[in-house]
Amino acid sequence: MKLTTAFLKLVRWPNLVFIALTQVLFLYCIENPIFYNAKIGTNVHGVYFVLLTLASIFIAAAGNIINDYFDLNIDQINKPQKVIVDKVINRRSAILWHLLLSLVGIAFGFYIDWCTSVRFLGLANMASVILLFLYSASLKKKFLIGNVLIALLTAWVILVITYCETNHLLDVFRKGSSLEADKLSRLTFLYAGFAFIISLIREVIKDMEDIEGDRRYGCKTMPIVWGLNASKVFVAVWLTVLIVALVIVQFYVLQFGWWFWLSAGYCLLFIIVPLIWIFRKLLVAKSPADFHQISSLVKTVMLTGILSMLFFKFYAG
């Protein structure tokens, strides 16, 4: 039981649940209603969607394992009580689990390519595995590059769902189709953009939290290169961009009827107001505990943002 608990912590099981929840809600609340209205079947459905989601989960889990493998020394300074590799799970087992989960995730992608009209998903999954390995081995220690990479891969969790329907989207332009490709594209980039920005914000905040261990091992993260105050300004700018964008979106959706007054209220209370609160907390944060609290708040907003897809089911329909 201790080993199972340690493994679940190692792979960051709550993050994996986030991935599954995001993809399930995006498919069933946004993509499926649009395709249903057009009387077109999606490429990824049933068992293929299950495999797609499992591939995303396995690749993310493998990335978390290899990240802890390379971060062992840093984690012994930043969060010694949470170290699992070499304490509960030995380093060789960690590498084997990383390889196994990565290979299964890649294999699922190629299987979907083989059985459906999806193309190059296997290669995309392979690229994700390689990028996560490079991130853990080197890029996360570089200025901003690692943060942007993780933010892009977070956005890809959503983008990949629409990517799998590329042939249907192209048909709209090549020979006409009843599929509302513009609506699907707008909602895809709305949520992918949200995922990118809020993930970038959280990654920089986590770097502020881990500044001592990172500095000792020669990392060049933003808080080390620019200092905490400049890094706070960077995060504050992105928080402002996100808040303003969300406010604009609410004014846009209100035109679609009374139901969207509920969605606008939800967004205001559970996304925008918490982001403003995070902004205020960021300005006075000083200790690793302060930044850890802010990081947890950002993660909560990520969840409320994901759940807002339930409202867009009615728009997409």
C-alpha positions as CSV (number, residue, x, y, z in Angstrom):
1,M,0.0,0.0,0.0
2,K,2.9,2.3,0.8
3,L,4.4,1.7,-2.6
4,T,1.1,2.3,-4.4
5,T,0.6,5.5,-2.5
6,A,4.1,6.7,-3.3
7,F,3.7,5.8,-7.0
8,L,0.4,7.8,-7.2
9,K,2.2,10.8,-5.6
10,L,5.1,10.4,-8.0
11,V,2.9,10.6,-11.1
12,R,0.9,13.5,-9.5
13,W,-2.4,11.7,-9.8
14,P,-4.5,14.9,-9.2
15,N,-2.9,16.4,-12.4
16,L,-3.7,13.2,-14.3
17,V,-7.3,13.5,-13.2
18,F,-7.2,17.2,-14.5
19,I,-6.1,15.9,-17.9
20,A,-8.8,13.3,-18.1
21,L,-11.5,15.7,-16.9
22,T,-10.4,18.4,-19.4
23,Q,-10.5,16.0,-22.4
24,V,-13.8,14.4,-21.4
25,L,-15.6,17.7,-20.9
26,F,-14.2,19.2,-24.0
27,L,-15.3,16.3,-26.1
28,Y,-18.7,15.8,-24.7
29,C,-19.6,19.5,-23.9
30,I,-18.1,21.2,-26.9
31,E,-16.9,19.0,-29.8
32,N,-19.6,16.3,-29.8
33,P,-22.6,18.7,-29.9
34,I,-21.0,20.6,-32.8
35,F,-20.5,17.4,-34.8
36,Y,-23.9,16.0,-33.8
37,N,-25.6,19.1,-35.2
38,A,-23.7,18.6,-38.5
39,K,-24.6,14.9,-38.5
40,I,-20.9,14.0,-38.8
41,G,-19.2,11.4,-36.7
42,T,-16.0,12.2,-35.0
43,N,-12.8,10.3,-35.7
44,V,-12.0,9.8,-32.0
45,H,-14.9,8.3,-30.2
46,G,-15.6,5.3,-28.0
47,V,-12.5,3.2,-27.4
48,Y,-10.4,5.5,-29.5
49,F,-11.2,8.4,-27.2
50,V,-10.4,6.3,-24.2
51,L,-7.0,5.4,-25.7
52,L,-6.3,9.1,-26.6
53,T,-7.0,10.1,-23.0
54,L,-5.0,7.2,-21.6
55,A,-2.1,8.2,-23.9
56,S,-2.2,11.7,-22.5
57,I,-2.3,10.5,-19.0
58,F,0.5,8.0,-19.4
59,I,2.8,10.5,-21.2
60,A,2.1,13.1,-18.4
61,A,2.8,10.5,-15.7
62,A,6.0,9.5,-17.4
63,G,7.0,13.2,-17.6
64,N,6.4,13.6,-13.9
65,I,8.4,10.5,-13.1
66,I,11.5,11.6,-15.1
67,N,11.1,15.1,-13.7
68,D,11.5,13.8,-10.1
69,Y,14.3,11.6,-11.3
70,F,16.4,14.5,-12.5
71,D,15.3,16.8,-9.7
72,L,16.2,14.5,-6.9
73,N,19.0,16.8,-5.5
74,I,17.0,20.0,-5.8
75,D,13.9,18.4,-4.3
76,Q,15.9,17.3,-1.2
77,I,16.3,21.0,-0.6
78,N,13.0,22.5,-1.7
79,K,10.7,19.7,-0.5
80,P,12.6,16.9,1.3
81,Q,9.4,15.5,2.9
82,K,8.0,14.8,-0.6
83,V,10.9,13.1,-2.2
84,I,9.9,9.6,-3.4
85,V,12.6,8.6,-6.0
86,D,15.5,6.9,-4.2
87,K,13.5,6.8,-0.9
88,V,10.5,4.7,-1.7
89,I,10.9,3.9,-5.4
90,N,14.5,3.3,-6.5
91,R,16.0,5.1,-9.5
92,R,16.1,2.1,-11.8
93,S,12.4,1.4,-11.2
94,A,11.6,5.1,-11.9
95,I,13.4,4.9,-15.2
96,L,11.6,1.7,-16.2
97,W,8.2,3.1,-15.3
98,H,9.0,6.2,-17.3
99,L,10.0,4.1,-20.4
100,L,6.9,1.8,-20.0
101,L,4.4,4.6,-19.7
102,S,6.0,6.6,-22.5
103,L,6.0,3.7,-24.9
104,V,2.4,2.8,-24.2
105,G,1.3,6.4,-24.7
106,I,3.2,6.5,-28.1
107,A,1.8,3.1,-29.1
108,F,-1.8,4.2,-28.4
109,G,-1.2,7.2,-30.7
110,F,0.0,5.1,-33.5
111,Y,-2.9,2.6,-33.0
112,I,-5.4,5.5,-33.3
113,D,-3.6,6.6,-36.5
114,W,-3.9,3.1,-37.9
115,C,-7.6,2.6,-37.1
116,T,-9.0,6.0,-37.8
117,S,-8.6,9.0,-40.1
118,V,-6.3,10.7,-37.6
119,R,-2.8,11.3,-38.8
120,F,0.5,11.7,-37.0
121,L,-0.9,11.4,-33.5
122,G,1.8,8.8,-32.7
123,L,4.5,11.2,-33.8
124,A,2.9,14.0,-31.8
125,N,2.9,11.7,-28.7
126,M,6.5,10.8,-29.4
127,A,7.4,14.5,-29.6
128,S,5.6,15.2,-26.3
129,V,7.6,12.4,-24.6
130,I,10.9,13.8,-26.0
131,L,10.1,17.4,-25.0
132,L,9.1,16.3,-21.5
133,F,12.4,14.4,-21.2
134,L,14.4,17.5,-22.4
135,Y,12.5,19.7,-20.1
136,S,13.4,17.6,-17.1
137,A,17.0,17.0,-18.1
138,S,17.8,20.6,-19.0
139,L,15.2,23.0,-20.2
140,K,13.5,23.6,-16.9
141,K,16.7,25.1,-15.6
142,K,16.8,27.6,-18.4
143,F,15.3,31.1,-18.4
144,L,11.6,30.9,-19.3
145,I,12.0,28.2,-22.0
146,G,10.9,25.4,-19.7
147,N,7.9,27.4,-18.4
148,V,6.7,28.1,-21.9
149,L,7.2,24.5,-23.0
150,I,5.0,23.2,-20.1
151,A,2.4,25.8,-20.8
152,L,2.3,24.7,-24.5
153,L,2.0,21.0,-23.6
154,T,-0.8,21.9,-21.2
155,A,-2.6,23.7,-24.0
156,W,-2.0,20.7,-26.2
157,V,-4.2,18.5,-23.9
158,I,-7.1,20.5,-25.4
159,L,-5.7,21.2,-28.9
160,V,-5.2,17.5,-29.5
161,I,-8.9,16.8,-29.3
162,T,-9.6,19.2,-32.2
163,Y,-6.4,18.2,-34.0
164,C,-7.8,14.6,-34.3
165,E,-10.6,16.0,-36.4
166,T,-8.4,18.0,-38.8
167,N,-9.7,16.1,-41.9
168,H,-13.3,17.2,-41.0
169,L,-12.2,20.8,-40.5
170,L,-10.4,20.8,-43.9
171,D,-13.5,19.5,-45.6
172,V,-15.3,22.7,-44.6
173,F,-12.9,24.7,-46.8
174,R,-12.3,22.1,-49.6
175,K,-15.8,21.0,-50.4
176,G,-18.2,22.6,-48.0
177,S,-19.7,21.0,-44.9
178,S,-22.4,21.7,-42.4
179,L,-19.8,21.5,-39.6
180,E,-19.5,24.8,-37.7
181,A,-15.7,24.8,-37.9
182,D,-15.4,28.4,-36.8
183,K,-17.3,27.7,-33.6
184,L,-15.2,24.7,-32.8
185,S,-12.0,26.6,-33.5
186,R,-13.0,29.6,-31.3
187,L,-13.8,27.4,-28.4
188,T,-10.7,25.3,-28.9
189,F,-8.4,28.3,-28.8
190,L,-10.4,29.9,-26.0
191,Y,-9.7,27.0,-23.7
192,A,-6.3,26.3,-25.0
193,G,-5.3,29.9,-24.5
194,F,-6.7,29.9,-21.0
195,A,-4.7,26.7,-20.3
196,F,-1.5,28.2,-21.7
197,I,-1.7,31.4,-19.8
198,I,-2.7,30.0,-16.4
199,S,-0.1,27.2,-16.7
200,L,2.6,29.7,-17.5
201,I,1.6,31.8,-14.5
202,R,1.7,28.7,-12.2
203,E,5.0,27.5,-13.5
204,V,6.7,30.9,-12.8
205,I,5.1,31.0,-9.3
206,K,6.4,27.5,-8.6
207,D,9.9,28.7,-9.6
208,M,9.5,31.5,-7.0
209,E,8.6,28.8,-4.5
210,D,11.7,26.7,-5.4
211,I,14.2,29.5,-5.7
212,E,16.6,28.3,-3.0
213,G,17.1,24.8,-4.3
214,D,17.2,25.9,-7.9
215,R,19.9,28.6,-7.1
216,R,22.1,26.1,-5.3
217,Y,22.2,23.8,-8.4
218,G,22.8,26.4,-11.0
219,C,19.4,26.8,-12.5
220,K,18.7,30.0,-14.4
221,T,14.9,30.4,-13.8
222,M,13.2,33.7,-14.0
223,P,13.2,34.5,-10.2
224,I,17.0,33.7,-10.1
225,V,17.9,35.8,-13.2
226,W,15.4,38.7,-12.8
227,G,14.7,38.5,-9.0
228,L,11.4,38.0,-7.2
229,N,10.0,41.5,-7.8
230,A,10.5,41.4,-11.6
231,S,9.1,37.9,-11.7
232,K,6.1,39.1,-9.8
233,V,5.6,41.9,-12.4
234,F,5.8,39.3,-15.2
235,V,3.1,37.1,-13.5
236,A,1.0,40.2,-12.7
237,V,1.0,41.2,-16.4
238,W,-0.2,37.8,-17.5
239,L,-2.8,37.7,-14.7
240,T,-4.1,41.1,-16.0
241,V,-4.2,39.8,-19.6
242,L,-6.1,36.8,-18.5
243,I,-8.6,38.7,-16.4
244,V,-9.2,41.3,-19.2
245,A,-9.7,38.5,-21.8
246,L,-12.2,36.7,-19.6
247,V,-14.2,39.9,-19.0
248,I,-14.3,40.5,-22.8
249,V,-15.5,36.9,-23.4
250,Q,-18.3,37.4,-20.9
251,F,-19.6,40.4,-22.7
252,Y,-19.4,38.4,-25.9
253,V,-21.4,35.4,-24.7
254,L,-24.2,37.4,-23.1
255,Q,-25.7,38.0,-26.5
256,F,-26.6,34.3,-26.8
257,G,-29.4,34.4,-24.2
258,W,-30.4,34.3,-20.6
259,W,-28.5,31.0,-19.9
260,F,-25.2,32.8,-20.5
261,W,-26.0,35.2,-17.7
262,L,-25.5,32.2,-15.5
263,S,-22.2,31.3,-17.2
264,A,-21.0,34.9,-16.9
265,G,-21.9,34.9,-13.2
266,Y,-20.0,31.6,-12.7
267,C,-17.0,33.0,-14.5
268,L,-17.0,36.2,-12.4
269,L,-17.4,34.4,-9.1
270,F,-15.3,31.3,-9.6
271,I,-12.6,32.5,-12.1
272,I,-12.2,36.2,-12.3
273,V,-12.6,37.1,-8.6
274,P,-10.2,34.4,-7.6
275,L,-7.7,35.6,-10.1
276,I,-8.0,39.1,-8.7
277,W,-7.4,37.6,-5.2
278,I,-4.3,35.8,-6.5
279,F,-3.1,39.1,-8.0
280,R,-3.3,40.7,-4.5
281,K,-1.7,37.8,-2.7
282,L,1.1,37.8,-5.2
283,L,2.0,41.4,-4.5
284,V,2.7,40.7,-0.8
285,A,4.1,37.2,-1.1
286,K,7.6,36.7,0.2
287,S,8.2,33.2,1.5
288,P,8.1,29.8,-0.2
289,A,4.9,29.0,1.8
290,D,3.3,32.2,0.4
291,F,4.1,31.1,-3.2
292,H,3.0,27.6,-2.5
293,Q,-0.4,28.9,-1.3
294,I,-0.7,31.0,-4.5
295,S,0.2,28.1,-6.7
296,S,-2.6,26.0,-5.0
297,L,-5.1,28.8,-5.7
298,V,-4.1,29.0,-9.3
299,K,-4.6,25.2,-9.6
300,T,-8.1,25.7,-8.1
301,V,-8.9,28.3,-10.8
302,M,-7.6,25.8,-13.4
303,L,-10.3,23.4,-12.2
304,T,-13.1,26.0,-12.2
305,G,-12.0,27.0,-15.7
306,I,-12.3,23.4,-16.9
307,L,-15.7,23.0,-15.3
308,S,-17.0,26.1,-17.2
309,M,-17.1,23.9,-20.3
310,L,-20.4,22.6,-19.0
311,F,-22.0,25.9,-19.8
312,F,-20.6,26.0,-23.3
313,K,-22.3,22.7,-24.1
314,F,-25.5,24.7,-24.6
315,Y,-23.7,27.3,-26.8
316,A,-22.0,24.5,-28.9
317,G,-25.4,22.8,-29.2
